[in-house]
Structure formats: structure tokens, C-alpha cells
């Protein structure tokens, strides 16, 4: 099993932007030193707790300070950006990374982000349609031969210029990794079209759903893969989880109430409630929403404990989901950042050896 980071990134709104990014970089550098395999960096525009509007800039700086860890966007919100810009920005980052890069994609976004960008829609199906069209343009640009490309769609009309040999101007830019970087698709509902597309195209499926829903989602991945003659590979499945490894069981819970609890109470619970997603973290669907509190999450959803307890919980997740290849720990930003750093160190040094048999 490989370990990685999923950096939304979460920052309390009182933290200054520059300080937030410095702290993110510190975690990414530490992750590289410890041997984390990868780090996915999120993109949000209007979300004050997740304030990384251009994750590619954070990744570019981190690339220069690290040696082995693979970076990824987590995820590029396709409807927010013109696909010609996205194609060139992502391809350029892939070259800067010399291939130490994955591209995470999303075909929708927050309603407030869409409003800011002037994306008009009557339902999220319209947004997904636009996102999928943007994706086809991007893949088409990267696959274009000799600079020839044309696309006439509902949302985008893209036409490569005529090749000018004298001035040496034409469509020419492609990623470092051909035909493109490995693509990851994140989804938050088990039967989503996005996760089925990941299966159909052999891309990386990702989710932070609870075990029973993550197991159901894998069925959708397999069905998508079978429809195009592919075989889904569980070793590519990424599972995101809040993880906090403490010195003792008691200390882990005490620290988790700070590291994980404060953002849950002040941000994540409200977001889940507003989006109708609290049901996905309930052991009993009849539970009251108010019963989904920090202590409930520690004991039932998050991976919290001393190294042995965390290893046991990872093994339980693995068995209930049916297997996965990568565990992505979701990063946090408490005032005492050493709490996160120490947990990361214990995860790789003390927990990972206890689950090295999981493939």
C-alpha cells in the first residue's frame, strides 16, 4: 500500500494566505522526506477554508524543493477555465515536473465559484456537460497531429491556427508524459458518471466515502471498465481519510479533537449538511444529523489512535472496501503544526510497516 496526502488545503480563515501556503509547503517537503508517494492539491475560489485558487503555483514551488514525491491537482475544476488555457497550463506543469505529476479533474464546481466565473446553468447536469466538453477539447489539443485541431461544441469553439513555417507559429504544445499525465477522477457519490468514466478510460478513481459506499463505488468503476474492454485495477484506487496517529490512544483522541475537530465543527459539518452529504458518514441512516459530531467521527469514520490502532483501522477499511492501493491522508492546519507533522511521521515510520502486506 502507498501513502499520500490530499491537501484541500484546509486553513482556518484567520490564517494569512502567505502563512497558509508556507505551512502547506512545509508539509509537502516533509512528505517527500518521509517517503509519501504522492500529494494532491485542491482548487477552490470562493471557499474561505480551502483557499488555493491556483494549486499549480503551490505545486510548482514544491517541485523545486522536493525530489521524489508525485504531485497532482486535486482537482482542476474544468467548467471554470477555458480548455485551451487548461491544456497549456497543465502540460507546462508536467514539463516542469519532468513527469512527476498526475492530473486530477472535476467536471463541476461550487455554485459560488460558478457564479463568480459567470457560468450560466439551470442544473448541475449542465455544468457536468460543460466540464466534459472542456475535457474533450483538452485531450484533443494534446492528441493533435501537426498542429491540426478543430472543435465546434455547445460551450467551446476551438480552432488551431494555420501552420506558419516562416514565423514558426502553430499549435504545438503537448505534455511531458504522452499522450498525457495519468488522470485522476474524484467522486463523492457511489454511482456517479465521473467515476464510471474513470473505469471506462482506465483513469485513477478517488473517493473519501465511507467504506460501504466506497465498496459500492468500486463496482461502478468495474462496470465502466468492462464496458470498454478494460479490467479495473484496485491498486489504483485512492481512498481519502482524516488520519491522526498519536503516541497513545488517549493522546491521539485529545489531539484529533484539535487537529480534525475544529475544522469539522466550523466548516466540514456545515458543508456536508448544506450539500445533503451527512448521510454518507452515518453508520445508521436514521441517526440525527446532530449525532454526527467529532467524537462520532473519531470512533466511526476517521483513522485515529496509536500506531497499532491506526494499523488495525486501515486493515478494517481495506477489508470492508474490498481492497485499495493508496491511502490519502487529508491535511489540516491547526495552530500547532507539529501535531500534523508528528502524525505524518508516525504514519510512515510506525504504521506503514504494520500494513505492508496490504497490496
URLINJO-V992501 format. One record per pair of residues at least 12 apart in sequence whose ideal C-beta (glycine too) atoms are under 10 Angstrom apart, sorted by the first residue. I is the first residue (numbers start at 1). J is the second residue. If there is no record, write none. Layout:
I_J + I_J
This chain:
1_37 + 1_235 + 1_239 + 1_314 + 1_315 + 1_318 + 1_323 + 1_324 + 1_325 + 1_326 + 1_327 + 1_352 + 1_355 + 1_356 + 1_357 + 1_358 + 1_359 + 2_35 + 2_36 + 2_37 + 2_38 + 2_70 + 2_235 + 2_238 + 2_324 + 2_325 + 2_326 + 2_327 + 2_328 + 2_352 + 3_31 + 3_34 + 3_35 + 3_36 + 3_37 + 3_38 + 3_243 + 3_314 + 3_326 + 3_327 + 3_328 + 3_329 + 3_344 + 3_347 + 3_348 + 3_351 + 3_352 + 3_355 + 4_31 + 4_36 + 4_37 + 4_38 + 4_39 + 4_40 + 4_69 + 4_70 + 4_72 + 4_74 + 4_238 + 4_240 + 4_326 + 4_327 + 4_328 + 4_329 + 5_24 + 5_27 + 5_28 + 5_30 + 5_31 + 5_36 + 5_37 + 5_38 + 5_39 + 5_40 + 5_41 + 5_69 + 5_71 + 5_72 + 5_74 + 5_240 + 5_328 + 5_329 + 5_330 + 5_331 + 5_344 + 6_38 + 6_39 + 6_40 + 6_41 + 6_42 + 6_72 + 6_74 + 6_104 + 6_186 + 6_206 + 6_208 + 6_238 + 6_239 + 6_240 + 6_241 + 6_242 + 6_327 + 6_328 + 6_329 + 6_330 + 6_331 + 7_24 + 7_27 + 7_28 + 7_31 + 7_39 + 7_40 + 7_41 + 7_42 + 7_50 + 7_52 + 7_55 + 7_58 + 7_59 + 7_62 + 7_71 + 7_72 + 7_74 + 7_328 + 7_329 + 7_330 + 7_331 + 7_332 + 7_333 + 8_40 + 8_41 + 8_42 + 8_43 + 8_44 + 8_47 + 8_49 + 8_50 + 8_51 + 8_52 + 8_55 + 8_74 + 8_240 + 8_263 + 8_267 + 8_268 + 8_330 + 8_331 + 8_332 + 8_333 + 9_21 + 9_23 + 9_24 + 9_27 + 9_28 + 9_41 + 9_42 + 9_44 + 9_49 + 9_50 + 9_51 + 9_52 + 9_55 + 9_58 + 9_74 + 9_330 + 9_331 + 9_332 + 9_333 + 10_24 + 10_42 + 10_47 + 10_49 + 10_50 + 10_51 + 10_52 + 10_242 + 10_260 + 10_262 + 10_263 + 10_264 + 10_267 + 10_268 + 10_330 + 10_331 + 10_332 + 10_333 + 10_334 + 11_23 + 11_24 + 11_48 + 11_49 + 11_50 + 11_51 + 11_52 + 11_263 + 11_267 + 11_331 + 11_332 + 11_333 + 12_48 + 12_49 + 12_262 + 12_263 + 12_266 + 12_267 + 12_332 + 12_333 + 12_334 + 12_335 + 13_48 + 13_49 + 13_51 + 13_266 + 13_267 + 14_335 + 15_49 + 15_51 + 15_333 + 15_335 + 17_51 + 17_52 + 17_53 + 19_333 + 20_51 + 20_52 + 20_58 + 20_333 + 21_51 + 21_52 + 21_57 + 21_58 + 21_61 + 21_62 + 22_61 + 23_331 + 23_333 + 23_337 + 23_340 + 23_341 + 24_39 + 24_41 + 24_52 + 24_55 + 24_58 + 24_61 + 24_62 + 24_331 + 24_333 + 25_58 + 25_61 + 25_62 + 25_65 + 25_66 + 26_65 + 26_337 + 26_340 + 26_341 + 27_39 + 27_62 + 27_331 + 27_332 + 27_333 + 27_337 + 27_340 + 27_341 + 27_344 + 28_41 + 28_58 + 28_59 + 28_61 + 28_62 + 28_63 + 28_65 + 28_66 + 28_69 + 28_71 + 28_331 + 29_62 + 29_65 + 29_66 + 29_67 + 29_69 + 30_66 + 30_69 + 30_340 + 30_341 + 30_344 + 30_345 + 30_348 + 31_62 + 31_66 + 31_68 + 31_69 + 31_329 + 31_331 + 31_341 + 31_344 + 31_348 + 32_62 + 32_65 + 32_66 + 32_67 + 32_68 + 32_69 + 32_70 + 32_71 + 33_66 + 33_67 + 33_68 + 33_69 + 33_344 + 33_345 + 33_348 + 34_69 + 34_341 + 34_344 + 34_345 + 34_347 + 34_348 + 34_349 + 34_352 + 35_68 + 35_69 + 35_348 + 35_349 + 35_352 + 36_68 + 36_69 + 36_70 + 36_328 + 36_329 + 36_344 + 36_347 + 36_348 + 36_352 + 37_68 + 37_69 + 37_70 + 37_325 + 37_326 + 37_327 + 37_328 + 38_68 + 38_69 + 38_70 + 38_71 + 38_72 + 38_74 + 38_100 + 38_101 + 38_102 + 38_184 + 38_204 + 38_238 + 38_326 + 38_328 + 39_58 + 39_59 + 39_62 + 39_66 + 39_69 + 39_70 + 39_71 + 39_72 + 39_74 + 39_102 + 39_328 + 39_331 + 40_55 + 40_59 + 40_70 + 40_71 + 40_72 + 40_73 + 40_74 + 40_75 + 40_102 + 40_104 + 40_184 + 40_186 + 40_204 + 40_206 + 40_238 + 40_240 + 40_328 + 40_330 + 40_331 + 41_54 + 41_55 + 41_56 + 41_57 + 41_58 + 41_59 + 41_62 + 41_71 + 41_72 + 41_73 + 41_74 + 41_75 + 41_104 + 41_331 + 42_55 + 42_58 + 42_73 + 42_74 + 42_75 + 42_76 + 42_77 + 42_104 + 42_106 + 42_186 + 42_330 + 42_331 + 43_55 + 43_56 + 43_58 + 43_73 + 43_74 + 43_75 + 43_76 + 43_77 + 43_80 + 43_81 + 43_104 + 43_106 + 43_109 + 43_113 + 44_77 + 44_109 + 44_110 + 44_112 + 44_113 + 45_77 + 45_80 + 45_109 + 45_110 + 45_112 + 45_113 + 45_114 + 45_116 + 45_117 + 46_109 + 46_110 + 46_111 + 46_112 + 46_113 + 46_114 + 46_115 + 46_116 + 46_117 + 47_110 + 47_112 + 47_113 + 47_267 + 47_271 + 48_267 + 49_263 + 49_266 + 49_267 + 49_268 + 49_270 + 49_271 + 49_333 + 50_110 + 50_263 + 50_267 + 50_271 + 52_73 + 52_74 + 53_80 + 53_113 + 54_73 + 54_89 + 55_71 + 55_72 + 55_73 + 55_74 + 55_75 + 55_76 + 55_93 + 55_104 + 56_71 + 56_73 + 56_76 + 56_89 + 56_90 + 56_92 + 56_93 + 56_96 + 56_101 + 57_93 + 58_71 + 58_73 + 59_71 + 59_72 + 59_73 + 59_74 + 59_93 + 59_96 + 59_97 + 59_100 + 59_101 + 60_92 + 60_93 + 60_96 + 60_97 + 62_97 + 63_93 + 63_96 + 63_97 + 63_98 + 63_100 + 63_101 + 64_96 + 66_100 + 67_100 + 68_100 + 69_100 + 70_97 + 70_99 + 70_100 + 70_101 + 70_102 + 70_181 + 70_182 + 71_93 + 71_97 + 71_100 + 71_101 + 71_102 + 72_97 + 72_100 + 72_101 + 72_102 + 72_103 + 72_104 + 72_181 + 72_182 + 72_183 + 72_184 + 72_204 + 72_206 + 72_238 + 73_86 + 73_89 + 73_90 + 73_93 + 73_101 + 73_102 + 73_103 + 73_104 + 73_105 + 73_106 + 73_181 + 73_184 + 74_102 + 74_103 + 74_104 + 74_105 + 74_106 + 74_184 + 74_186 + 74_206 + 74_238 + 74_240 + 74_328 + 75_103 + 75_104 + 75_105 + 75_106 + 75_107 + 75_109 + 75_183 + 75_184 + 75_185 + 75_186 + 75_194 + 75_206 + 76_89 + 76_90 + 76_103 + 76_104 + 76_105 + 76_106 + 76_131 + 76_134 + 76_135 + 76_138 + 77_105 + 77_106 + 77_107 + 77_108 + 77_109 + 77_110 + 77_113 + 77_114 + 77_117 + 77_119 + 77_127 + 77_131 + 77_134 + 78_105 + 78_106 + 78_107 + 78_108 + 78_109 + 78_127 + 78_128 + 78_130 + 78_131 + 78_132 + 78_133 + 78_134 + 78_135 + 78_137 + 78_138 + 79_106 + 79_107 + 79_108 + 79_109 + 79_113 + 79_114 + 79_117 + 79_119 + 79_121 + 79_124 + 79_126 + 79_127 + 79_128 + 79_129 + 79_130 + 79_131 + 79_132 + 79_133 + 79_134 + 79_155 + 80_106 + 80_108 + 80_109 + 80_110 + 80_113 + 80_114 + 80_116 + 80_117 + 80_119 + 80_127 + 80_130 + 80_131 + 80_134 + 81_117 + 81_134 + 81_138 + 82_134 + 82_137 + 82_155 + 82_156 + 82_158 + 83_130 + 83_131 + 83_133 + 83_134 + 83_135 + 83_136 + 83_137 + 83_138 + 83_139 + 83_140 + 83_141 + 83_151 + 83_153 + 83_155 + 83_156 + 83_158 + 84_134 + 84_137 + 84_138 + 84_141 + 84_149 + 84_151 + 84_156 + 84_158 + 84_160 + 84_171 + 85_138 + 86_103 + 86_105 + 86_134 + 86_135 + 86_137 + 86_138 + 86_141 + 87_134 + 87_137 + 87_138 + 87_139 + 87_140 + 87_141 + 87_142 + 87_144 + 87_158 + 87_171 + 87_173 + 87_174 + 87_175 + 87_180 + 88_138 + 88_141 + 88_142 + 88_171 + 88_173 + 88_174 + 88_175 + 90_103 + 90_105 + 90_138 + 90_142 + 90_175 + 90_180 + 90_181 + 91_103 + 91_138 + 91_141 + 91_142 + 91_173 + 91_174 + 91_175 + 91_176 + 91_177 + 91_180 + 91_181 + 92_173 + 92_175 + 92_176 + 93_175 + 93_176 + 93_181 + 94_174 + 94_175 + 94_176 + 94_177 + 94_178 + 94_180 + 94_181 + 95_173 + 95_174 + 95_175 + 95_176 + 95_177 + 96_176 + 97_175 + 97_176 + 97_177 + 97_181 + 98_176 + 98_177 + 99_175 + 99_176 + 99_177 + 99_178 + 99_181 + 99_182 + 100_176 + 100_177 + 100_181 + 101_175 + 101_176 + 101_177 + 101_181 + 101_182 + 102_177 + 102_181 + 102_182 + 102_183 + 102_184 + 102_203 + 102_204 + 102_238 + 103_138 + 103_175 + 103_177 + 103_180 + 103_181 + 103_182 + 103_183 + 103_184 + 103_203 + 103_204 + 104_181 + 104_182 + 104_183 + 104_184 + 104_185 + 104_186 + 104_203 + 104_204 + 104_206 + 104_238 + 105_131 + 105_132 + 105_134 + 105_135 + 105_138 + 105_183 + 105_184 + 105_185 + 105_186 + 105_194 + 105_197 + 105_198 + 105_203 + 106_128 + 106_131 + 106_184 + 106_185 + 106_186 + 106_187 + 106_194 + 107_124 + 107_127 + 107_128 + 107_129 + 107_130 + 107_131 + 107_132 + 107_133 + 107_134 + 107_135 + 107_185 + 107_187 + 107_192 + 107_193 + 107_194 + 107_197 + 108_121 + 108_124 + 108_125 + 108_126 + 108_127 + 108_128 + 108_129 + 108_130 + 108_131 + 108_194 + 109_124 + 109_127 + 109_131 + 110_271 + 110_275 + 111_124 + 111_127 + 114_126 + 114_127 + 114_130 + 119_131 + 119_155 + 125_193 + 126_154 + 126_155 + 128_192 + 128_193 + 128_194 + 129_153 + 129_154 + 129_155 + 130_153 + 130_154 + 130_155 + 130_156 + 131_155 + 131_194 + 132_153 + 132_155 + 132_193 + 132_194 + 132_197 + 133_151 + 133_153 + 133_154 + 133_155 + 133_156 + 134_153 + 134_155 + 134_156 + 134_158 + 135_183 + 135_197 + 136_151 + 136_153 + 136_156 + 137_149 + 137_151 + 137_153 + 137_155 + 137_156 + 137_157 + 137_158 + 138_156 + 138_158 + 138_180 + 139_179 + 139_180 + 139_183 + 139_201 + 140_158 + 140_160 + 141_158 + 141_160 + 141_171 + 141_173 + 141_174 + 142_173 + 142_174 + 142_175 + 142_178 + 142_179 + 142_180 + 142_181 + 143_174 + 143_178 + 143_179 + 143_180 + 144_160 + 144_170 + 144_171 + 144_172 + 144_173 + 144_174 + 146_160 + 146_163 + 146_170 + 146_171 + 146_172 + 147_160 + 147_161 + 147_162 + 147_163 + 147_164 + 147_169 + 147_170 + 147_171 + 147_172 + 147_173 + 148_160 + 148_162 + 148_163 + 148_170 + 148_171 + 149_161 + 149_171 + 158_171 + 159_171 + 160_172 + 182_202 + 182_203 + 182_204 + 182_236 + 183_197 + 183_198 + 183_201 + 183_202 + 183_203 + 183_204 + 184_198 + 184_203 + 184_204 + 184_205 + 184_206 + 184_236 + 184_238 + 185_197 + 185_198 + 185_199 + 185_201 + 185_203 + 185_204 + 185_205 + 185_206 + 185_207 + 185_221 + 185_238 + 186_198 + 186_204 + 186_205 + 186_206 + 186_207 + 186_208 + 186_238 + 186_240 + 187_205 + 187_206 + 187_207 + 187_208 + 187_209 + 187_217 + 187_220 + 187_221 + 188_206 + 188_207 + 188_208 + 188_209 + 188_213 + 188_217 + 188_272 + 188_275 + 188_277 + 188_280 + 189_207 + 189_209 + 189_213 + 189_216 + 189_217 + 189_220 + 189_277 + 189_280 + 190_207 + 190_209 + 190_212 + 190_213 + 190_214 + 190_215 + 190_216 + 190_217 + 190_218 + 190_219 + 190_220 + 190_280 + 191_213 + 191_216 + 191_217 + 191_219 + 191_220 + 191_223 + 192_207 + 192_217 + 192_220 + 193_220 + 193_224 + 194_206 + 194_220 + 194_224 + 195_207 + 195_217 + 195_218 + 195_219 + 195_220 + 195_221 + 195_223 + 195_224 + 196_217 + 196_220 + 196_221 + 196_222 + 196_223 + 196_224 + 196_225 + 196_227 + 197_220 + 197_221 + 197_224 + 198_217 + 198_220 + 198_221 + 198_224 + 198_225 + 198_232 + 198_236 + 198_237 + 199_217 + 199_218 + 199_219 + 199_220 + 199_221 + 199_222 + 199_223 + 199_224 + 199_225 + 199_226 + 199_227 + 199_228 + 199_230 + 199_231 + 199_232 + 200_221 + 200_223 + 200_224 + 200_225 + 200_226 + 200_227 + 200_228 + 200_229 + 200_230 + 201_224 + 201_225 + 201_228 + 201_230 + 202_224 + 202_225 + 202_228 + 202_230 + 202_231 + 202_232 + 202_233 + 202_236 + 203_221 + 203_224 + 203_225 + 203_236 + 204_233 + 204_236 + 204_237 + 204_238 + 204_325 + 204_326 + 205_217 + 205_218 + 205_220 + 205_221 + 205_222 + 205_224 + 205_225 + 205_232 + 205_233 + 205_234 + 205_236 + 205_237 + 205_238 + 205_239 + 205_324 + 206_236 + 206_237 + 206_238 + 206_239 + 206_240 + 206_324 + 206_326 + 206_328 + 207_221 + 207_237 + 207_238 + 207_239 + 207_240 + 207_280 + 207_321 + 207_324 + 207_328 + 208_238 + 208_239 + 208_240 + 208_241 + 208_242 + 208_280 + 208_281 + 208_301 + 208_328 + 208_330 + 209_239 + 209_240 + 209_277 + 209_280 + 209_281 + 209_321 + 210_241 + 210_279 + 210_280 + 210_281 + 210_282 + 210_283 + 210_300 + 210_301 + 210_317 + 210_320 + 210_321 + 211_239 + 211_301 + 211_316 + 211_317 + 211_318 + 211_319 + 211_320 + 211_321 + 211_322 + 212_280 + 212_283 + 212_320 + 212_321 + 213_279 + 213_280 + 213_281 + 213_321 + 214_237 + 214_239 + 214_240 + 214_280 + 214_317 + 214_320 + 214_321 + 214_322 + 214_324 + 215_319 + 215_320 + 215_321 + 215_322 + 215_323 + 215_324 + 216_321 + 216_322 + 217_237 + 217_239 + 217_321 + 218_232 + 218_234 + 218_237 + 218_321 + 218_322 + 218_323 + 218_324 + 219_232 + 219_322 + 220_232 + 221_233 + 221_234 + 221_236 + 221_237 + 222_234 + 233_325 + 234_318 + 234_321 + 234_322 + 234_323 + 234_324 + 234_325 + 234_359 + 235_323 + 235_324 + 235_325 + 235_326 + 235_359 + 236_324 + 236_325 + 236_326 + 237_321 + 237_322 + 237_323 + 237_324 + 237_325 + 237_326 + 238_324 + 238_325 + 238_326 + 238_327 + 238_328 + 239_314 + 239_317 + 239_318 + 239_321 + 239_324 + 239_325 + 239_326 + 239_327 + 239_328 + 240_326 + 240_327 + 240_328 + 240_329 + 240_330 + 241_301 + 241_302 + 241_303 + 241_304 + 241_313 + 241_314 + 241_317 + 241_327 + 241_328 + 241_329 + 241_330 + 242_256 + 242_259 + 242_260 + 242_261 + 242_263 + 242_264 + 242_268 + 242_297 + 242_298 + 242_301 + 242_302 + 242_303 + 242_304 + 242_329 + 242_330 + 242_331 + 242_332 + 243_256 + 243_259 + 243_260 + 243_302 + 243_303 + 243_304 + 243_305 + 243_310 + 243_313 + 243_314 + 243_327 + 243_328 + 243_329 + 243_330 + 243_331 + 243_332 + 243_343 + 243_344 + 243_346 + 243_347 + 243_351 + 244_256 + 244_257 + 244_258 + 244_259 + 244_260 + 244_261 + 244_298 + 244_302 + 244_303 + 244_304 + 244_305 + 244_310 + 244_329 + 244_332 + 244_339 + 244_340 + 244_342 + 244_343 + 244_344 + 244_346 + 244_347 + 245_303 + 245_304 + 245_305 + 245_306 + 245_307 + 245_309 + 245_310 + 245_311 + 245_329 + 245_342 + 245_343 + 245_344 + 245_345 + 245_346 + 245_347 + 245_348 + 245_349 + 245_350 + 245_351 + 246_259 + 246_304 + 246_305 + 246_306 + 246_307 + 246_309 + 246_310 + 246_339 + 246_342 + 246_343 + 246_346 + 247_306 + 247_307 + 247_342 + 247_346 + 247_350 + 248_305 + 248_306 + 248_307 + 248_309 + 249_304 + 249_305 + 249_306 + 249_308 + 249_309 + 249_310 + 250_305 + 250_306 + 251_305 + 251_306 + 252_298 + 252_303 + 252_304 + 252_305 + 252_306 + 252_307 + 252_309 + 252_310 + 252_343 + 252_346 + 253_294 + 253_295 + 253_298 + 253_299 + 253_304 + 253_305 + 255_304 + 255_334 + 255_336 + 255_339 + 255_340 + 255_342 + 255_343 + 256_294 + 256_295 + 256_297 + 256_298 + 256_302 + 256_303 + 256_304 + 256_305 + 256_332 + 256_339 + 256_343 + 257_294 + 257_295 + 257_298 + 257_304 + 258_294 + 258_332 + 258_334 + 258_335 + 258_336 + 258_339 + 259_304 + 259_331 + 259_332 + 259_333 + 259_334 + 259_336 + 259_337 + 259_339 + 259_340 + 259_343 + 260_294 + 260_297 + 260_298 + 260_302 + 260_304 + 260_330 + 260_332 + 260_334 + 260_340 + 260_343 + 261_293 + 261_294 + 261_295 + 261_297 + 261_298 + 261_302 + 261_332 + 261_334 + 262_294 + 262_332 + 262_333 + 262_334 + 262_335 + 263_330 + 263_332 + 263_333 + 263_334 + 264_292 + 264_293 + 264_294 + 264_297 + 264_298 + 264_301 + 264_302 + 264_332 + 265_293 + 265_294 + 268_281 + 268_297 + 268_330 + 269_281 + 269_289 + 269_290 + 269_292 + 269_293 + 269_294 + 269_297 + 272_289 + 272_292 + 273_289 + 273_290 + 273_292 + 278_290 + 278_291 + 278_292 + 279_292 + 280_301 + 281_296 + 281_297 + 281_300 + 281_301 + 281_302 + 282_296 + 282_300 + 282_301 + 283_296 + 283_299 + 283_300 + 283_301 + 284_300 + 302_330 + 303_316 + 303_317 + 303_327 + 303_329 + 303_347 + 303_351 + 304_343 + 305_351 + 306_346 + 306_350 + 306_351 + 307_346 + 307_347 + 307_349 + 307_350 + 307_351 + 307_352 + 307_353 + 307_354 + 308_350 + 308_351 + 308_354 + 309_351 + 310_343 + 310_346 + 310_347 + 310_350 + 310_351 + 310_354 + 310_355 + 311_347 + 311_350 + 311_351 + 311_352 + 311_353 + 311_354 + 311_355 + 311_356 + 311_358 + 312_351 + 312_354 + 312_355 + 313_351 + 313_355 + 314_327 + 314_347 + 314_351 + 314_352 + 314_354 + 314_355 + 314_358 + 315_354 + 315_355 + 315_357 + 315_358 + 317_358 + 318_355 + 318_358 + 318_359 + 319_358 + 323_358 + 323_359 + 324_358 + 324_359 + 325_358 + 325_359 + 327_347 + 327_351 + 327_352 + 327_355 + 327_358 + 329_343 + 329_344 + 329_347 + 329_348 + 331_344
